[in-house]
C-alpha cells in the first residue's frame, strides 16, 4: 500500500512539474495607462480574451484587487478599463484594446 501511495505521489509531482502555462495572447506597445498605450488582447473569443486581461494584471500587478470594470469606446474601438488597487494601495486604471474579440460571435 505504501508503494502505491508513493508511486501516486511521484506521478502527481511529475505531472504538476511538467504543467505548462498558457502564453498570454496580449501584446502591447505600452503599459495600459491610456488609450494610446492600451494592452492589445489578441484572442478572438470573449472568454479567453477576458481571461487574458486578468492574467495580464496578475502578471504585472501581483496581489492587486479588482475595483471595477468599464466598457468604453474610443475612436470607434471597444476598450475594457479595469480599475485596480495595487498591493501597495495605489489606484490604477488599466486600458485593454478588446477589438479582436468583443462582439465577435
N, C-alpha and C positions, 0 to 999 in steps of 0.2 A: 504494500500500500504506500509506503514511504517513497518507493521508487517512482510510482505513478505520479504522486504529488510533485516530486522533484522534477520529473520529466515535463509535466504540465506547466510548472513554474518556469522552467527553462524555455519552453516553447513560447509562452506568453512574453517573456523578456525578449526573445528573439523577434517576435512579431512587432512589439512596441518599439524596439530599437530600429527596426527597418522601415517603420512608417515614414512615408514622405508627405510633406505638406504641400498643398496646392500652391503653386506660384500665383501671386496676385496678378490679375489682369489689368490692374490700374497702372497708368503711366502718367507722368506729369512733367511739365517743364517748370513747375512752380511748387509752392508749398501749401497750396489750398487756401491761402489767406484772402484772396479776392477772386472775382470772376475771371480776370485775366490770368491768374495763377492757379486756376482750378485743377484738381486732380481729375484726369480723364479716365473714366471707367470703360474698359474695352469689352466687357461682357455684352452679349446680345440678348440675354434673357434677364427678366426682372429679379428673380430670387438670387441668382449668382451675383448679379450686379450690386444688389443691396448688401449681400454678404461681403463683397469686396470693399465696400465703403467702410463697414465696421472693422474689417480686418486691417485696413489701412490705418484707421485710428488706433487700434490696439498696437500695431507695429510702431507707429510714430509717437504715440502718447499713451504708454502703458499705464494702466490703472485709472484712466480718465473716466469720468462719469458722463453719460449722455444726458443732456439737459432738455433739448428739444430738437425738432427737425422741421424744416420748411421746404416745400417745393416751390420754386420760383422760375420765372422765365426772364432771360436776359438776352437781348438781341435774337429773339425768337428761338432760343435754345433752352431746354429744361435743365435746371440745376437743383441738386439737393444741397441744402445748407444745414450741416449738423452743428448744433451748439453744444459744446462740451465744457466741462470743468476739469482741468488737468490735475494730476496728482498733487501738484503744489498749490492748487486753489485758483489758478488763472482761468478766467472765462475766455473761450475762443470760439470763433465761427470757422468751420472748415467747408470749403466750397468744392462740390463734385459735379463735373460735367457728366450727366447721365443720358445724353442724347443717343447713345448707341443702343440703349435698351429700353428707355422709357417710352411707353405707348406702343411697343412692338408686341404683336400677338403672334 
